């Protein structure tokens, strides 16, 4: 329904309750950036973190459940072309939250609950004149190999550690492939994949 914040995901005609607080989604991002986790573990973390009762989802519906979860995280907005990842939520936390707090008008980390889509709306409403917005603009230009304005170059040269983000690989496809392997094992009655 228009204007509602979903708290369930429909998978093959069945609604499953999901975790929707922004912190739950940021934990998934953290897992996807964790080089110590293999692709199977990353895919499992996403499923287990989103679905409150993942064990109730039939094994044959896991792929559809994974896709529904990804659509929820992306707020049903698909990019025509994959773009370079320019945000590392852990590295950028001290820049992102003050900017989000300004948009929200409160300290969002102090809130007991904040729906992911609301959090994402605040994130998208960040003023490009704020420090984080300015850093993000520089990162976007550099990722697209666009020339920086003189004042942007000066800021970048003086703040490289702030402006540079280690390459955040888009592990979506690799995790999907890993999840396919898990599904195949499960459907064949293969090994149990433990919790996180």
ABEGO torsion letter per residue (X at the ends): XBGBBBABBBBGGBBBBBBABAAAAAAAAAAAABAABBAAAAAAAAAAAABABAAABBAAAAAAAAAAAAAAAAGGBBBABBBBBABBAAAAAAAAAAAAAAAAGBBAAABABBBAAAAAAAAAABBAABAAAAAAAAAAAAAAGBBBBAAAAAAAAAAAAAABBBBBBBAAAAAAAAAAAAAAAAAAGBBBBBBX
